[in-house]
Amino acid sequence: MIITWYFSKFILQAFGEKPHTVQTLAVFVFCSLFCASGKLFKYLILPVTIIIGVYSPIGFLYGKPSYQFVVSLFATTFSEASEFLSTFPLSLILKALSIPLLGVLAYLVARKGNLRPWRNKTYVLCSALILILCGRPTPFFHTLQAAFHQVDEENSAIQSLMKKSSWENVQSESAPKDYILVIGESVRRDFLNVYGYPVKNTPFLAQSKQVTIVNGLTSAAQNTAASLRLMLTWPKEKEWEPRYDYNFISLAKDAGYRTVWLSNQGYSGIDTPVTAIAKHADSTIFTTGESSTGSTASDLVLLKLLQSELDKDVSGSRLVVLHMMGSHSRACRRVKEMRMENSYRSSDKSYEELACYLSTIRLADQFLEKADSMLKNYSAQTGRPFSILWFSDHGQAQMMEDGMHRMRHGKMYWSSFEVPLIKIDSDAKEAVHIDSFKSGLRFTCGLADWMKIRAKDLPVCNLFDGKDDPDFGLKERLKNAAKDPPKVFDVEWGKTNL
């Protein structure tokens, strides 16, 4: 009985529940009725518990399935999936293995004790009554179905709406200029030295006289697809719903700009909101190709592609998007991929991943420095001004797992939404620091202003005016989210020893 009770409890936890006694009792009753039946156990309970065990680390760590989970599932390549699975702490893996093992143990005990609860009419009647009163012990399957349905509806909307642009009366007020939008990955701003973190991991940005640093941008969600579908379209702000026929690539194209999307993000071959917008550009290149098994390369490959683009003869303005892998999960793998000769190291082994995370931010700083140098050389040859705008799709939260400090995305923390926003202008004369709340729901509107593009009904949203945006319900959504101050620990910059 005790074995079956914990078996039932772990199943509910695997579904992302925080099970109370009534929920656990309902699952317990169901399992106890049938766990001694050889055929039912072999063909139903055992296969189901194995599937639950495989899914359970996700449920333990991230809770119930959601739109964000399902859309990320479609967007994930084989390489990213294997990387994601390798991030689970040992304690969760052991707990996951215990689910089918407890099921087998309960079956063996019931068989050995010759337990046949279905023969006891009183037990069966009481069990039926409990199941009726408890109703549905977990909304997992309903929630999962609803999430898949939402993704399916959105994919249909993407395919129909991306074929057209609903922007009207689009006009450009910009002289020929190169606009470079750099999308970082999983970077929370409070780990950057230019935002106050004590480790000097942004030396280029700290010394540049041409930067504008905004402290206050919030992403629209805590993972890539869910965030960028809102940040890169002009969404329904109150409803938090994207409008793909009002995406920023279409806006730039309608303004007569050449549009280029260069991505180091993995591409599964199945379109997501982000890849659909990307493929709407005049030229789109995924460094992994259209392969679901492709592994990502160093972000520096994007700079080679940028140079190839700059070698093209363009008369009007141009928008180039560079979508980095940046500080994606498993930061130490990012350090290896970039072949860093030097990186941050900590004498405390428990901070190894955070040290790698600081190193990936140093890499982003180097990336921006190289891009700036490349564009300055191009500007000197052609006389074309340029502007680089760097932001991150979402942040990450700090977790303590198996005695190690980890970075995790997808968790409902304030730090998952607080991201950097930095502009580098070729004609700027001094560094500027601005404190103002800027909503990710107005980011496309802000990009339009950055590129000096106007359109019918599109308000003017200046990302750098120092004025606060409306909240659009973000504080209400995050009312139960925890604050997550960045860990400060002893690190040194030296030869990479990973």
C-alpha positions in Angstrom: 0.0 0.0 0.0 2.8 2.4 0.9 4.6 1.6 -2.3 1.5 2.2 -4.4 0.9 5.5 -2.5 4.3 6.9 -3.4 4.0 5.5 -6.9 0.8 7.5 -7.3 2.3 10.6 -5.8 5.4 10.6 -8.1 3.1 10.1 -11.1 1.3 13.3 -10.3 4.5 15.2 -9.6 5.8 14.0 -13.0 2.7 15.7 -14.5 3.9 19.0 -13.0 1.3 18.8 -10.1 1.9 19.6 -6.5 -0.4 16.7 -5.4 -2.6 17.0 -2.4 -4.1 14.0 -0.6 -7.3 13.8 -2.7 -5.4 13.8 -6.0 -3.0 11.1 -4.7 -5.9 9.0 -3.3 -7.7 9.0 -6.7 -4.6 7.7 -8.6 -3.8 5.3 -5.7 -7.3 3.8 -6.0 -7.0 3.3 -9.7 -3.5 1.7 -9.5 -4.4 -0.5 -6.5 -7.4 -2.0 -8.4 -5.3 -3.1 -11.4 -1.7 -3.4 -10.4 -2.1 -7.1 -9.6 -3.6 -8.0 -13.0 -0.9 -9.4 -15.2 -2.3 -8.4 -18.5 -3.4 -4.9 -17.5 0.0 -4.3 -15.9 1.9 -5.6 -18.9 0.0 -3.9 -21.6 -1.2 -0.7 -19.9 0.3 0.3 -16.6 4.0 -0.6 -17.3 4.1 1.1 -20.8 2.4 4.2 -19.4 4.6 4.5 -16.4 7.7 4.2 -18.6 6.4 7.0 -20.8 5.7 9.0 -17.6 9.1 8.3 -16.3 10.7 9.6 -19.5 8.7 12.8 -19.3 8.9 13.3 -15.6 12.2 15.3 -15.3 10.5 18.0 -17.4 7.4 17.9 -15.2 9.5 18.0 -12.0 11.5 21.0 -13.2 9.1 23.0 -15.4 5.6 22.0 -14.2 2.6 21.5 -16.4 2.8 21.5 -20.2 2.1 24.8 -21.8 2.1 26.6 -25.2 5.8 27.5 -24.5 6.7 23.9 -23.9 5.0 22.6 -27.1 6.2 25.3 -29.4 9.8 24.8 -28.1 9.3 21.0 -28.7 8.6 21.7 -32.4 11.5 24.1 -32.6 14.1 21.8 -31.0 16.7 20.0 -33.1 18.2 16.6 -32.1 21.4 18.3 -31.0 19.4 20.7 -28.8 17.2 18.0 -27.4 20.2 15.9 -26.3 21.8 19.0 -24.8 18.5 19.8 -23.0 18.2 16.3 -21.5 21.8 16.3 -20.3 21.1 19.4 -18.1 18.8 17.5 -15.7 20.2 17.0 -12.3 21.0 13.4 -11.1 18.3 13.6 -8.3 15.6 14.1 -10.9 16.9 11.3 -13.1 16.8 9.0 -10.1 13.3 10.1 -9.2 12.2 9.5 -12.8 13.6 6.0 -12.8 11.8 5.3 -9.5 8.4 5.7 -11.2 8.4 2.5 -13.3 10.5 0.7 -10.7 7.9 1.5 -8.0 5.2 0.3 -10.4 7.0 -3.0 -10.9 7.6 -3.4 -7.2 3.9 -2.8 -6.4 2.9 -5.4 -9.0 5.3 -8.0 -7.6 4.2 -7.4 -4.1 0.5 -7.7 -5.1 1.1 -10.9 -7.0 3.1 -12.5 -4.3 0.5 -11.6 -1.7 -2.2 -12.8 -4.1 -4.0 -9.5 -3.7 -7.2 -9.3 -5.8 -8.9 -6.0 -4.7 -11.5 -6.2 -7.5 -13.0 -9.3 -5.9 -13.9 -7.3 -2.8 -17.2 -5.6 -3.6 -16.9 -3.1 -0.7 -13.5 -2.0 -1.9 -14.7 -1.7 -5.5 -17.8 0.3 -4.5 -15.7 2.6 -2.2 -13.1 3.0 -5.0 -15.8 3.9 -7.5 -17.2 6.5 -5.1 -13.8 8.0 -4.5 -13.1 8.2 -8.2 -16.4 9.9 -8.9 -16.0 12.4 -6.1 -12.4 13.2 -7.0 -13.3 13.6 -10.7 -10.2 14.2 -12.8 -7.1 13.9 -10.5 -4.9 15.8 -12.9 -5.6 18.2 -15.9 -2.3 17.1 -17.5 -3.8 15.5 -20.6 -6.4 18.3 -21.1 -3.7 20.9 -20.7 -1.3 19.1 -23.1 -4.1 18.8 -25.7 -5.0 22.5 -25.3 -1.3 23.4 -25.8 -1.0 21.3 -28.9 -4.2 22.8 -30.3 -3.0 26.3 -29.7 0.3 25.6 -31.5 -1.6 24.0 -34.4 -3.9 27.0 -34.7 -1.0 29.4 -34.5 0.9 27.4 -37.2 -2.1 27.7 -39.5 -2.3 31.4 -38.8 1.4 31.8 -39.5 1.1 30.1 -42.9 -1.8 32.2 -44.0 -0.8 35.5 -42.6 2.9 35.4 -43.5 1.9 35.4 -47.1 0.8 39.0 -46.9 1.7 42.2 -45.1 -1.0 44.2 -43.5 1.2 47.3 -43.0 -0.3 50.4 -44.7 1.3 53.7 -45.9 4.8 52.5 -44.9 7.4 55.2 -45.4 11.1 55.5 -44.5 12.7 58.7 -43.2 16.2 57.2 -43.2 19.0 58.0 -45.5 20.8 54.9 -46.8 22.0 53.1 -43.6 22.9 49.7 -42.3 20.8 48.5 -39.4 22.2 45.4 -37.6 19.8 43.7 -35.1 21.6 41.2 -32.9 19.4 38.8 -31.1 21.1 37.4 -28.0 20.0 34.2 -26.4 19.2 33.6 -22.7 21.1 36.7 -21.5 19.8 38.3 -18.2 21.1 41.9 -17.9 22.2 41.9 -14.3 25.1 39.5 -15.1 26.6 42.2 -17.3 29.3 44.5 -16.0 27.7 47.5 -17.9 24.6 46.9 -15.8 26.5 46.8 -12.5 27.8 43.2 -12.1 31.2 43.4 -10.5 33.1 41.1 -12.9 34.4 43.1 -15.9 32.9 40.8 -18.6 31.9 43.6 -21.0 35.2 45.5 -21.6 34.2 46.7 -25.1 30.8 48.0 -24.1 32.2 49.6 -21.0 34.8 51.7 -22.9 32.8 52.5 -26.1 31.8 56.1 -26.5 29.1 55.2 -29.1 26.8 53.0 -26.9 23.4 53.7 -25.5 22.5 51.4 -22.6 18.9 51.0 -21.5 18.2 49.5 -18.1 14.6 48.3 -18.2 13.7 46.2 -21.2 11.5 43.2 -20.4 11.0 40.3 -22.7 7.6 39.1 -23.6 8.1 35.5 -22.3 10.6 33.3 -20.7 11.7 31.3 -23.8 12.7 32.0 -27.4 9.6 31.2 -29.5 7.0 32.5 -27.1 8.9 35.7 -26.6 10.0 36.6 -30.1 6.6 35.9 -31.6 5.4 38.9 -29.6 8.6 41.1 -29.7 9.1 40.8 -33.5 5.5 41.5 -34.4 3.1 44.4 -33.6 1.0 42.3 -31.2 -2.4 42.8 -29.6 -0.9 44.4 -26.5 -3.7 43.9 -24.0 -4.3 40.3 -25.1 -0.6 39.4 -25.5 -1.3 37.9 -28.9 1.0 38.1 -32.0 -0.1 39.4 -35.3 2.2 37.8 -37.9 1.0 40.0 -40.8 2.4 42.9 -38.8 6.0 41.5 -38.4 9.0 43.8 -38.4 10.6 42.0 -41.5 7.6 42.8 -43.6 7.7 46.4 -42.3 11.3 46.9 -43.4 10.6 45.3 -46.8 7.6 47.5 -47.3 9.8 50.5 -46.5 12.2 49.4 -49.3 14.9 48.0 -47.1 16.9 45.0 -48.1 16.3 42.4 -45.4 18.7 39.6 -44.3 18.3 37.0 -41.5 21.4 35.1 -40.5 20.8 32.5 -37.7 23.0 30.3 -35.7 20.0 28.8 -33.9 19.2 25.2 -34.8 16.4 24.6 -37.3 14.3 21.5 -37.0 12.8 21.8 -40.6 9.5 22.6 -39.0 8.5 26.3 -39.1 8.0 28.1 -35.7 6.9 31.7 -35.3 10.6 32.8 -35.3 11.7 30.8 -38.4 8.6 31.8 -40.3 9.4 35.5 -39.7 13.1 34.8 -40.6 12.2 33.1 -43.9 10.2 36.1 -44.9 13.4 38.1 -45.3 14.9 38.7 -48.8 17.8 36.4 -47.8 17.7 33.8 -45.0 20.6 31.6 -43.9 20.5 29.0 -41.1 24.1 28.0 -40.3 22.9 24.4 -39.5 21.0 24.1 -42.8 17.5 22.7 -42.8 18.4 19.7 -40.8 16.8 18.4 -37.6 20.1 16.9 -36.5 22.3 19.8 -37.2 24.5 21.0 -34.4 25.3 24.7 -33.9 28.6 26.3 -34.7 30.5 29.2 -33.1 28.5 32.4 -33.3 31.5 33.9 -35.0 30.4 32.2 -38.2 27.6 34.9 -38.3 30.3 37.6 -38.7 31.7 35.8 -41.8 28.2 35.8 -43.2 27.7 39.4 -42.3 31.0 40.3 -44.2 29.7 38.4 -47.2 26.5 40.5 -47.1 28.5 43.7 -46.7 30.4 42.8 -49.9 27.1 43.1 -51.8 26.3 46.3 -53.6 23.3 47.9 -51.9 22.1 51.4 -52.6 19.2 51.8 -50.1 18.9 51.0 -46.4 19.5 47.5 -45.2 18.4 45.4 -42.2 20.5 42.5 -41.1 19.4 40.2 -38.3 22.1 38.1 -36.5 20.5 35.5 -34.3 23.0 34.1 -31.9 23.2 31.0 -29.7 24.8 33.2 -27.1 24.3 32.1 -23.5 21.9 29.2 -24.2 21.7 26.4 -21.7 24.9 24.5 -20.9 27.0 27.6 -21.0 30.2 25.5 -20.7 29.4 23.9 -24.0 29.2 27.3 -25.6 32.7 28.1 -24.3 34.0 24.9 -25.9 32.2 25.6 -29.2 33.8 29.1 -29.4 37.2 27.6 -28.7 38.0 30.2 -26.1 41.7 30.2 -25.1 40.7 32.1 -22.0 37.6 32.1 -19.9 36.3 32.8 -16.4 37.1 30.1 -13.8 36.1 29.6 -10.2 38.1 27.8 -7.6 34.7 26.7 -6.2 33.5 23.8 -8.4 29.9 24.5 -7.6 30.1 27.8 -9.5 31.6 26.3 -12.7 28.4 26.8 -14.8 28.0 30.4 -13.6 31.6 31.1 -14.5 30.9 29.7 -18.0 27.8 31.9 -18.2 30.0 35.0 -17.4 32.3 33.8 -20.2 29.5 33.6 -22.8 28.6 37.2 -21.9 32.3 38.1 -22.5 31.9 36.3 -25.9 28.9 38.4 -26.7 30.9 41.5 -25.9 33.7 40.3 -28.2 31.1 39.5 -30.9 29.7 43.1 -30.8 33.3 44.5 -30.8 34.1 42.5 -34.0 30.8 43.5 -35.6 31.5 47.2 -34.8 35.0 47.0 -36.2 33.8 45.3 -39.4 31.1 47.9 -39.9 33.4 50.8 -39.2 35.7 49.5 -41.9 32.8 49.2 -44.3 31.6 52.7 -43.4 35.0 54.1 -44.0 35.0 52.6 -47.5 31.4 53.5 -48.5 30.4 56.4 -46.3 27.3 54.5 -45.1 26.4 55.0 -41.4 25.4 52.1 -39.3 23.6 51.2 -36.1 23.8 48.0 -34.1 21.0 47.1 -31.7 21.6 44.2 -29.3 18.9 42.6 -27.0 18.1 39.2 -25.6 15.0 37.1 -26.2 14.7 36.2 -22.5 16.8 35.7 -19.4 17.5 32.8 -17.1 17.0 31.9 -13.4 19.6 30.6 -11.0 19.0 27.1 -9.6 20.8 25.0 -7.0 20.8 21.4 -8.2 22.9 18.5 -6.8 25.1 21.0 -5.0 25.8 23.0 -8.2 24.7 26.5 -9.2 22.8 26.2 -12.6 21.2 28.6 -15.0 17.7 27.5 -16.2 15.3 29.2 -18.6 11.6 28.7 -18.7 11.2 29.3 -15.0 8.8 32.1 -13.8 11.3 34.5 -12.2 11.7 38.2 -12.8 15.2 37.5 -14.1 13.8 35.4 -16.9 12.2 38.7 -18.3 14.9 41.3 -17.5 17.1 41.5 -20.6 19.7 43.9 -22.0 19.1 46.6 -24.6 22.2 48.2 -26.1 22.6 50.4 -29.2 25.9 51.2 -30.9 25.6 54.2 -33.4 28.3 55.1 -35.8 27.5 58.8 -35.4 27.3 58.8 -31.6 29.8 60.9 -29.6 29.4 59.8 -26.0 28.1 56.8 -24.0 24.5 57.2 -22.7 22.9 55.3 -19.8 19.1 55.3 -19.5 16.8 53.9 -16.8 13.3 53.3 -18.1 10.8 50.5 -18.3 10.4 49.2 -21.9 7.9 46.5 -22.7 8.7 43.7 -25.1 5.2 44.1 -26.4 6.2 47.4 -28.0 9.5 46.2 -29.3 8.6 46.1 -33.0 7.1 49.5 -32.7 10.5 50.6 -31.2 12.4 48.9 -34.0 10.4 50.8 -36.5 11.4 54.1 -34.8 15.0 52.9 -34.6 15.0 52.3 -38.4 13.1 55.6 -39.0 10.1 53.8 -40.5 6.5 55.1 -40.1 3.3 53.3 -40.9 -0.4 53.9 -40.7 -1.8 53.5 -37.1 1.7 52.5 -35.8 2.5 54.7 -32.8 5.9 56.2 -32.3 7.7 54.1 -29.7 11.2 55.4 -28.9 13.3 52.8 -27.1 15.8 55.4 -26.0 13.6 58.3 -24.9 13.9 57.5 -21.2 10.1 57.3 -20.8 8.3 54.3 -19.2 6.0 52.1 -21.4 2.7 50.9 -20.1 2.9 47.6 -18.1 0.2 45.7 -20.2 -0.3 43.4 -17.2 3.2 42.1 -16.8 3.3 42.8 -13.0 0.1 40.8 -12.6 1.5 37.9 -14.6 4.6 38.0 -12.4 2.9 38.7 -9.1 4.0 35.3 -7.7 7.4 35.3 -9.4 10.5 35.3 -7.2 13.3 37.8 -7.3 16.6 36.3 -8.2 19.6 38.5 -7.4 22.8 37.5 -9.3 25.3 35.4 -7.5 28.6 37.1 -6.9 31.5 34.7 -6.5 35.3 34.6 -6.9 36.4 34.2 -10.5 39.6 34.7 -12.5 40.2 35.2 -16.1 42.7 32.6 -17.4 43.4 29.7 -19.7 40.3 27.6 -20.4 40.5 24.2 -18.7 37.2 22.7 -19.6 
